[in-house]
Amino acid sequence: MSDLRIWFEVYTKALFRSLPLLWTAAPKEIVFLVAVTLFQGFLPALSVWITKLVVDTVATALSTREELGYATLVPLLIGWVGALLLQTLLDPWRLALQGNLNDKLTAHISLMLMSKAKTFPDLSRFEDSKFYDELQLLQEQVRYQPLNLLANLVELGRSFVTLVVMVGLLIPLAFWIPLVIAIATVPQVVVSSQYGKTIWLTLFENSPYARRMQYYTSVMLTDSYAKEIRLFQLSSFFMKLYLQAFQSLHQSMRYLRGKQAFWSSSLAVLSAFGNGFAFYWVVKKAFRGEFSPGSVLLFVQSLTYFQQNLEGFVGNWLELFENVLYMQQFFNFLDSTISMPLSIPGEKIPTPIRSGITFEKVHFRYPDSGWALKDISFTLYPGETVAIVGENGAGKTTLVKLLTRLYDPTKGRILVDGIDLKNLNLEQWRQQITGVFQDFGRYALTLRENIALGNLEALERPELLKYAIEKADIVNLVNRFPTGENTPLGKQFGGTELSGGQWQKLALARAFVRKEAQLLLLDEPTAALDPRSEYELYLRFVELTQGKTTILITHRLASVLMADRIFVLKAGRLIEDGTHDELLQRGDEYTTLWNMQAKQYR
Ligand SMILES: Nc1ncnc2c1ncn2[C@@H]1O[C@H](COP(=O)(O)OP(=O)(O)OP(=O)(O)O)[C@@H](O)[C@H]1O
């Protein structure tokens, strides 16, 4: 019982928190929707009442053998047709209002989701699969859950109005009739609500399956995988995986939905008995002449409306349940604390950095994983270029993630001119960094915007854009397009598709457009470039990195010759540190790697 009470409290809290939030999204549409729907709630009662009047007038005329005059009939006819017409006329307007409301609610909630996501400064949330599952579910259902919450609430209101008016019509005949029918319906409401809750929670628990289904669909239906799917003939394989995930999800849902339907339909029999009994009672009374024919008609119609609206009421109540649970999950997301402690406003960034960036016994492990970095200590001196080499999985990219504070070290510290990175203002720190990640973005925007993402000022400063274009050596590429910098890129919205290497050059331009950054991070920046482009880029390397502290991660050892120092990482440890010549003289890991590559060229 106390469990039920807690549940009820959580539910009502989420409901009442949702209302002001939805209200701010579209107050005008909500007012109109409520007004139209509630007004529609009165209309059935109006037509039932007019029908009764018509029947009674006809019956009296028949018994007294009087002529029915137009003066009596026409107002009744107008009233009856008017009520019917209003109901039909208002429906399209209600639908149009709901459409507009849905657009606004979806945009409002989606923006709130994005605003919250913006407050996560690190990557840990996005790499936590449970959290990611929940976020996906919220995002998928944003198009209908908030709207349905309002629609169901308003419908509840409408059904309630109709119910109250029908009760008003029924009570003069027999006060106990609505009471009996309502009581017979209560068990159905309670049981259905319980199942509604269980079904939603099960859906939530099973969201990894739902996400897998979505993933397999995207593998089959998007262009990113189209080549391999066809070459390796993988369609059936992915469809099988999809079916497996579907069956796991569907099995538990089907069972619960079946149970819910069984109990709801069984309990519906109870309310049918209530109705049947009331019907028998009224017809008997009419036979005895205690009720007029109009009253019998009024009774039968009111009872039908009463029953229909009661069912509608229960249905809306159940759906509302699911909608509120969605909103509750949404609020859980909004209330989730940020995963990284931030120093606000934080200490100012030394400009320029004078003594350097120091890693002091830094250890790092990803959540639920082993150590990715162990006991790393070094200093990056201002203006120097350090190349980091090492096998796949050695920890090179992780090191860059710590430097950009996409994660904090698990143990140890990173110091910038002696100040702990955690105490610096994060936003300002990131403004000091530029670079190219291994998995750089390919945005479906114009070429100009793709570059300016590195420094949005460039949208208004053509000279800055020109500077980045020249530095990344893409003047010819830009000039090749008739629309130049304004050429839309990416296939998503019908833009021009670039080659892998051209995209990478664009990513380099994006890095260079952040001209004032002190730190340049290049994680495999030439992996997709042709030998000539790569050669030309490295020829200008000194000029490109002028005035910046640079970290270059690369597997092509020829390019590390540009570096002042080379770090060799192995299984998360920094095992060697020195110039190319020093490391070759030492004859350890670096020498082995160097000789392996040199042999290939020979
Ligand atoms: N998001 C993550 N969650 C858990 N483990 C991760 C994550 N990213 C990387 N790792 C693990 O951390 C280790 C270091 O990975 P990292 O990406 O830093 O290697 P790398 O040296 O950059 O490799 P590569 O040369 O292949 O790019 C690897 O064992 C990897 O499996």
The ligand as an SDF file (V2000), in Angstrom:
LIG
                    3D

 31 33  0  0  0  0  0  0  0  0999 V2000
   34.9640    4.9680  -24.6260 N   0  0  0  0  0  0  0  0  0  0  0  0
   35.7000    3.9790  -24.1730 C   0  0  0  0  0  0  0  0  0  0  0  0
   35.2280    3.1630  -23.2120 N   0  0  0  0  0  0  0  0  0  0  0  0
   35.9710    2.1510  -22.7490 C   0  0  0  0  0  0  0  0  0  0  0  0
   37.2040    1.8780  -23.1840 N   0  0  0  0  0  0  0  0  0  0  0  0
   37.7310    2.6510  -24.1470 C   0  0  0  0  0  0  0  0  0  0  0  0
   37.0160    3.7400  -24.6920 C   0  0  0  0  0  0  0  0  0  0  0  0
   37.7810    4.3370  -25.6250 N   0  0  0  0  0  0  0  0  0  0  0  0
   38.9430    3.6450  -25.6490 C   0  0  0  0  0  0  0  0  0  0  0  0
   38.9230    2.6410  -24.7770 N   0  0  0  0  0  0  0  0  0  0  0  0
   40.0000    1.7160  -24.4720 C   0  0  0  0  0  0  0  0  0  0  0  0
   41.0990    2.4510  -23.9950 O   0  0  0  0  0  0  0  0  0  0  0  0
   42.3100    1.9670  -24.5430 C   0  0  0  0  0  0  0  0  0  0  0  0
   43.0620    3.0880  -25.2230 C   0  0  0  0  0  0  0  0  0  0  0  0
   42.3200    3.5500  -26.3330 O   0  0  0  0  0  0  0  0  0  0  0  0
   42.7860    4.7580  -27.2390 P   0  0  0  0  0  0  0  0  0  0  0  0
   41.6590    5.0920  -28.1530 O   0  0  0  0  0  0  0  0  0  0  0  0
   43.3130    5.8210  -26.3940 O   0  0  0  0  0  0  0  0  0  0  0  0
   43.9640    4.0720  -28.0690 O   0  0  0  0  0  0  0  0  0  0  0  0
   44.8660    4.6680  -29.2450 P   0  0  0  0  0  0  0  0  0  0  0  0
   46.2790    4.5040  -28.8320 O   0  0  0  0  0  0  0  0  0  0  0  0
   44.4100    6.0260  -29.6150 O   0  0  0  0  0  0  0  0  0  0  0  0
   44.5260    3.6180  -30.4010 O   0  0  0  0  0  0  0  0  0  0  0  0
   44.4980    3.8050  -31.9980 P   0  0  0  0  0  0  0  0  0  0  0  0
   45.9220    3.8790  -32.4760 O   0  0  0  0  0  0  0  0  0  0  0  0
   43.8600    2.5550  -32.4560 O   0  0  0  0  0  0  0  0  0  0  0  0
   43.7080    5.0190  -32.2960 O   0  0  0  0  0  0  0  0  0  0  0  0
   41.9500    0.8140  -25.4740 C   0  0  0  0  0  0  0  0  0  0  0  0
   42.1700   -0.3750  -24.8060 O   0  0  0  0  0  0  0  0  0  0  0  0
   40.4740    1.0010  -25.7200 C   0  0  0  0  0  0  0  0  0  0  0  0
   39.8290   -0.2310  -25.8430 O   0  0  0  0  0  0  0  0  0  0  0  0
  1  2  1  0
  2  3  1  0
  2  7  2  0
  3  4  2  0
  4  5  1  0
  5  6  2  0
  6  7  1  0
  6 10  1  0
  7  8  1  0
  8  9  2  0
  9 10  1  0
 10 11  1  0
 11 12  1  0
 11 30  1  0
 12 13  1  0
 13 14  1  0
 13 28  1  0
 14 15  1  0
 15 16  1  0
 16 17  2  0
 16 18  1  0
 16 19  1  0
 19 20  1  0
 20 21  2  0
 20 22  1  0
 20 23  1  0
 23 24  1  0
 24 25  2  0
 24 26  1  0
 24 27  1  0
 28 29  1  0
 28 30  1  0
 30 31  1  0
M  END
$$$$
